[in-house]
């Protein structure tokens, strides 16, 4: 089986553009881990692309893209020749949604959520409303000009379609107009920053690990600096929480991440990342098994298999190098 892995940040999706070092580091880490796990499966061969400014992945066969190349055309051609495509891209500006649409026009097996779910998860406001309507406890989210008068600070202001914490600010008081377009506001909820790694398909959800997010506070910002995969035991409360998110968003498909706040009253959802996240880089060591070993049926047929009984996850620290 030929699998085409495309990670847009390192794969040529930003030829000539300056990119935050953190996004490059996280993108390369997810790409290289996924390719390694795939190539360890019997009969699987991986192809990919890389921006010629960045190192090629240590495994798989990679095509270098340079300024003047048309990445979308190259990706469409590689998707046409592949048996399966696995995209990794930010949701912001519709990048992931467009990429998945292009790949599905060329290849019938694409490991990604349904189009409507991708569009929904690209909006923090839309995601919060959908989860809340389904009865999932979620951090309240409003457009900047709709913040209720009775809600006290401090607040988190972020792009509605942001990814990776880019553009996020923490403020103590209510913002004053004029408001930046396309931003939302949330109360800064007390608790521990965490995430779930889920395997989803058609509302069927497996919670693989619960992870501690390492967040640096300073100068009015919150910055992601790493993650401890498998930091928390997946108890019944977290399992129910993850399953309720999968039921609320039945178009989720594949390995996805959920950011949440671990509060004294239980988990509170922040956002849903409908793709691989940095936590994936520690999944194999945390579970002591290749996470794709029980996914050959999923990759081949698009069906989530019955998982074997997995041992408790071990804590694994992942710190993307910048």
HUWOQUI-V829528 format. One record per residue. RES is the residue in three letters. PSI is psi in degrees with one decimal (999 if undefined). D_LAST is the distance of its C-alpha to the last C-alpha in whole Angstrom. Layout:
# HUWOQUI-V829528
res->RES psi->PSI d_last->D_LAST
res->RES psi->PSI d_last->D_LAST
This chain:
# HUWOQUI-V829528
res->UNK psi->131.7 d_last->33
res->UNK psi->120.0 d_last->31
res->UNK psi->127.6 d_last->28
res->UNK psi->114.6 d_last->26
res->UNK psi->124.4 d_last->22
res->UNK psi->116.4 d_last->21
res->UNK psi->113.9 d_last->17
res->UNK psi->-32.5 d_last->18
res->UNK psi->-48.2 d_last->14
res->UNK psi->-11.9 d_last->13
res->UNK psi->6.2 d_last->17
res->UNK psi->4.7 d_last->18
res->UNK psi->-6.6 d_last->19
res->UNK psi->44.3 d_last->18
res->UNK psi->126.0 d_last->19
res->UNK psi->-13.0 d_last->19
res->UNK psi->149.5 d_last->17
res->UNK psi->134.2 d_last->14
res->UNK psi->146.9 d_last->12
res->UNK psi->136.7 d_last->9
res->UNK psi->-32.4 d_last->5
res->UNK psi->-39.5 d_last->6
res->UNK psi->-37.5 d_last->9
res->UNK psi->-45.2 d_last->8
res->UNK psi->-45.2 d_last->6
res->UNK psi->-41.1 d_last->9
res->UNK psi->-45.6 d_last->11
res->UNK psi->-38.4 d_last->11
res->UNK psi->-46.7 d_last->11
res->UNK psi->-44.7 d_last->14
res->UNK psi->-51.7 d_last->15
res->UNK psi->-37.3 d_last->15
res->UNK psi->-44.4 d_last->17
res->UNK psi->-45.0 d_last->19
res->UNK psi->-43.1 d_last->21
res->UNK psi->-43.7 d_last->21
res->UNK psi->-40.4 d_last->23
res->UNK psi->-44.4 d_last->25
res->UNK psi->-15.0 d_last->26
res->UNK psi->-7.3 d_last->27
res->UNK psi->138.0 d_last->30
res->UNK psi->133.3 d_last->33
res->UNK psi->8.8 d_last->34
res->UNK psi->131.8 d_last->30
res->UNK psi->140.0 d_last->29
res->UNK psi->136.5 d_last->26
res->UNK psi->152.3 d_last->25
res->UNK psi->-175.5 d_last->22
res->UNK psi->159.8 d_last->21
res->UNK psi->144.0 d_last->17
res->UNK psi->125.1 d_last->17
res->UNK psi->-16.3 d_last->18
res->UNK psi->-19.3 d_last->15
res->UNK psi->158.0 d_last->13
res->UNK psi->147.5 d_last->13
res->UNK psi->158.3 d_last->16
res->UNK psi->150.4 d_last->16
res->UNK psi->-18.4 d_last->18
res->UNK psi->165.3 d_last->21
res->UNK psi->170.5 d_last->23
res->UNK psi->119.1 d_last->24
res->UNK psi->139.2 d_last->22
res->UNK psi->125.4 d_last->23
res->UNK psi->134.1 d_last->21
res->UNK psi->138.1 d_last->22
res->UNK psi->165.4 d_last->22
res->UNK psi->128.5 d_last->23
res->UNK psi->-21.7 d_last->27
res->UNK psi->157.9 d_last->26
res->UNK psi->94.7 d_last->27
res->UNK psi->-42.3 d_last->24
res->UNK psi->-39.7 d_last->27
res->UNK psi->-42.0 d_last->30
res->UNK psi->-43.8 d_last->28
res->UNK psi->-40.3 d_last->27
res->UNK psi->-42.0 d_last->30
res->UNK psi->-43.5 d_last->32
res->UNK psi->-35.2 d_last->29
res->UNK psi->-36.9 d_last->30
res->UNK psi->-31.3 d_last->34
res->UNK psi->-10.9 d_last->34
res->UNK psi->157.0 d_last->32
res->UNK psi->-24.5 d_last->33
res->UNK psi->144.6 d_last->31
res->UNK psi->141.0 d_last->28
res->UNK psi->99.1 d_last->24
res->UNK psi->145.0 d_last->22
res->UNK psi->118.5 d_last->19
res->UNK psi->154.8 d_last->19
res->UNK psi->150.3 d_last->18
res->UNK psi->-20.5 d_last->22
res->UNK psi->145.1 d_last->21
res->UNK psi->21.0 d_last->24
res->UNK psi->14.7 d_last->25
res->UNK psi->-50.2 d_last->23
res->UNK psi->-42.1 d_last->23
res->UNK psi->-44.9 d_last->27
res->UNK psi->-40.7 d_last->28
res->UNK psi->-46.3 d_last->26
res->UNK psi->-40.7 d_last->28
res->UNK psi->-44.1 d_last->31
res->UNK psi->-41.4 d_last->31
res->UNK psi->-39.8 d_last->30
res->UNK psi->-22.2 d_last->33
res->UNK psi->-16.1 d_last->35
res->UNK psi->-23.2 d_last->34
res->UNK psi->135.7 d_last->34
res->UNK psi->-15.2 d_last->36
res->UNK psi->105.9 d_last->33
res->UNK psi->122.4 d_last->30
res->UNK psi->92.6 d_last->28
res->UNK psi->157.1 d_last->27
res->UNK psi->171.0 d_last->29
res->UNK psi->155.2 d_last->32
res->UNK psi->-43.3 d_last->32
res->UNK psi->-35.7 d_last->34
res->UNK psi->-37.8 d_last->31
res->UNK psi->-44.8 d_last->28
res->UNK psi->-40.7 d_last->30
res->UNK psi->-47.1 d_last->30
res->UNK psi->-17.0 d_last->27
res->UNK psi->-13.4 d_last->25
res->UNK psi->117.7 d_last->27
res->UNK psi->-35.6 d_last->27
res->UNK psi->-46.4 d_last->30
res->UNK psi->-40.6 d_last->32
res->UNK psi->-45.1 d_last->30
res->UNK psi->-42.2 d_last->31
res->UNK psi->-41.6 d_last->35
res->UNK psi->-42.6 d_last->35
res->UNK psi->-42.5 d_last->34
res->UNK psi->-41.8 d_last->36
res->UNK psi->-27.3 d_last->39
res->UNK psi->2.6 d_last->39
res->UNK psi->11.1 d_last->39
res->UNK psi->133.6 d_last->35
res->UNK psi->126.5 d_last->34
res->UNK psi->151.7 d_last->32
res->UNK psi->125.0 d_last->30
res->UNK psi->138.2 d_last->32
res->UNK psi->132.7 d_last->31
res->UNK psi->155.8 d_last->33
res->UNK psi->153.1 d_last->33
res->UNK psi->-35.1 d_last->32
res->UNK psi->5.4 d_last->36
res->UNK psi->14.5 d_last->37
res->UNK psi->120.9 d_last->36
res->UNK psi->143.9 d_last->39
res->UNK psi->-29.0 d_last->41
res->UNK psi->-5.0 d_last->41
res->UNK psi->121.9 d_last->37
res->UNK psi->160.1 d_last->36
res->UNK psi->-179.4 d_last->32
res->UNK psi->167.2 d_last->30
res->UNK psi->158.1 d_last->28
res->UNK psi->124.7 d_last->25
res->UNK psi->129.9 d_last->25
res->UNK psi->157.0 d_last->23
res->UNK psi->139.3 d_last->23
res->UNK psi->-32.6 d_last->26
res->UNK psi->26.2 d_last->24
res->UNK psi->164.2 d_last->20
res->UNK psi->145.2 d_last->17
res->UNK psi->18.6 d_last->14
res->UNK psi->5.6 d_last->15
res->UNK psi->130.4 d_last->15
res->UNK psi->7.7 d_last->18
res->UNK psi->136.9 d_last->19
res->UNK psi->148.6 d_last->21
res->UNK psi->126.9 d_last->23
res->UNK psi->150.6 d_last->27
res->UNK psi->-29.1 d_last->30
res->UNK psi->166.6 d_last->33
res->UNK psi->137.2 d_last->34
res->UNK psi->151.4 d_last->32
res->UNK psi->145.5 d_last->35
res->UNK psi->159.2 d_last->36
res->UNK psi->141.4 d_last->35
res->UNK psi->142.1 d_last->32
res->UNK psi->135.4 d_last->29
res->UNK psi->151.2 d_last->30
res->UNK psi->21.8 d_last->28
res->UNK psi->156.3 d_last->27
res->UNK psi->167.1 d_last->28
res->UNK psi->141.8 d_last->29
res->UNK psi->149.5 d_last->29
res->UNK psi->147.1 d_last->30
res->UNK psi->102.9 d_last->27
res->UNK psi->132.0 d_last->28
res->UNK psi->134.4 d_last->29
res->UNK psi->-170.7 d_last->27
res->UNK psi->131.9 d_last->24
res->UNK psi->128.8 d_last->21
res->UNK psi->174.7 d_last->22
res->UNK psi->158.4 d_last->22
res->UNK psi->144.1 d_last->24
res->UNK psi->119.9 d_last->23
res->UNK psi->149.4 d_last->27
res->UNK psi->117.4 d_last->28
res->UNK psi->150.6 d_last->31
res->UNK psi->121.5 d_last->34
res->UNK psi->41.4 d_last->37
res->UNK psi->-9.3 d_last->36
res->UNK psi->125.7 d_last->36
res->UNK psi->131.1 d_last->33
res->UNK psi->129.2 d_last->32
res->UNK psi->112.8 d_last->29
res->UNK psi->-49.3 d_last->27
res->UNK psi->156.7 d_last->25
res->UNK psi->128.4 d_last->25
res->UNK psi->147.3 d_last->21
res->UNK psi->125.8 d_last->20
res->UNK psi->133.7 d_last->17
res->UNK psi->115.5 d_last->15
res->UNK psi->125.4 d_last->15
res->UNK psi->130.6 d_last->15
res->UNK psi->136.7 d_last->18
res->UNK psi->143.9 d_last->18
res->UNK psi->38.3 d_last->20
res->UNK psi->20.9 d_last->21
res->UNK psi->162.4 d_last->18
res->UNK psi->124.8 d_last->17
res->UNK psi->128.5 d_last->13
res->UNK psi->125.4 d_last->12
res->UNK psi->-5.5 d_last->10
res->UNK psi->-176.9 d_last->11
res->UNK psi->143.0 d_last->15
res->UNK psi->105.7 d_last->18
res->UNK psi->133.9 d_last->19
res->UNK psi->27.1 d_last->23
res->UNK psi->-30.2 d_last->23
res->UNK psi->143.7 d_last->26
res->UNK psi->141.7 d_last->30
res->UNK psi->92.1 d_last->31
res->UNK psi->-176.9 d_last->34
res->UNK psi->-34.5 d_last->36
res->UNK psi->-44.3 d_last->35
res->UNK psi->-36.6 d_last->32
res->UNK psi->-43.6 d_last->33
res->UNK psi->-39.5 d_last->36
res->UNK psi->-48.6 d_last->33
res->UNK psi->-41.9 d_last->31
res->UNK psi->-33.8 d_last->34
res->UNK psi->-33.3 d_last->35
res->UNK psi->-43.0 d_last->32
res->UNK psi->-37.9 d_last->33
res->UNK psi->-35.3 d_last->36
res->UNK psi->-28.6 d_last->36
res->UNK psi->72.5 d_last->34
res->UNK psi->-11.9 d_last->35
res->UNK psi->-2.4 d_last->34
res->UNK psi->141.4 d_last->30
res->UNK psi->121.6 d_last->30
res->UNK psi->-159.7 d_last->28
res->UNK psi->121.6 d_last->25
res->UNK psi->166.9 d_last->24
res->UNK psi->148.7 d_last->22
res->UNK psi->118.9 d_last->24
res->UNK psi->135.2 d_last->22
res->UNK psi->166.3 d_last->25
res->UNK psi->125.1 d_last->26
res->UNK psi->105.7 d_last->28
res->UNK psi->170.5 d_last->31
res->UNK psi->-24.5 d_last->34
res->UNK psi->1.0 d_last->36
res->UNK psi->179.0 d_last->33
res->UNK psi->142.2 d_last->30
res->UNK psi->120.4 d_last->30
res->UNK psi->140.6 d_last->28
res->UNK psi->-51.9 d_last->25
res->UNK psi->166.1 d_last->25
res->UNK psi->126.8 d_last->25
res->UNK psi->106.8 d_last->22
res->UNK psi->52.8 d_last->24
res->UNK psi->176.8 d_last->22
res->UNK psi->146.4 d_last->19
res->UNK psi->174.9 d_last->17
res->UNK psi->-28.1 d_last->14
res->UNK psi->-26.8 d_last->16
res->UNK psi->-30.3 d_last->18
res->UNK psi->-21.4 d_last->15
res->UNK psi->3.1 d_last->17
res->UNK psi->-41.6 d_last->21
res->UNK psi->-44.8 d_last->22
res->UNK psi->-35.3 d_last->22
res->UNK psi->-42.2 d_last->23
res->UNK psi->-11.2 d_last->26
res->UNK psi->29.6 d_last->27
res->UNK psi->145.8 d_last->28
res->UNK psi->116.8 d_last->26
res->UNK psi->-15.6 d_last->26
res->UNK psi->-4.5 d_last->27
res->UNK psi->-32.5 d_last->30
res->UNK psi->19.1 d_last->32
res->UNK psi->9.2 d_last->31
res->UNK psi->-38.4 d_last->33
res->UNK psi->-37.4 d_last->36
res->UNK psi->-46.5 d_last->33
res->UNK psi->-39.8 d_last->32
res->UNK psi->-46.7 d_last->35
res->UNK psi->-7.9 d_last->37
res->UNK psi->16.6 d_last->35
res->UNK psi->134.2 d_last->36
res->UNK psi->122.0 d_last->35
res->UNK psi->166.7 d_last->36
res->UNK psi->123.5 d_last->38
res->UNK psi->146.6 d_last->35
res->UNK psi->164.5 d_last->36
res->UNK psi->119.7 d_last->36
res->UNK psi->142.8 d_last->33
res->UNK psi->161.4 d_last->32
res->UNK psi->139.1 d_last->31
res->UNK psi->145.8 d_last->27
res->UNK psi->142.6 d_last->25
res->UNK psi->131.5 d_last->22
res->UNK psi->123.6 d_last->19
res->UNK psi->131.2 d_last->16
res->UNK psi->119.2 d_last->13
res->UNK psi->102.4 d_last->9
res->UNK psi->132.9 d_last->6
res->UNK psi->132.2 d_last->4
res->UNK psi->999 d_last->0
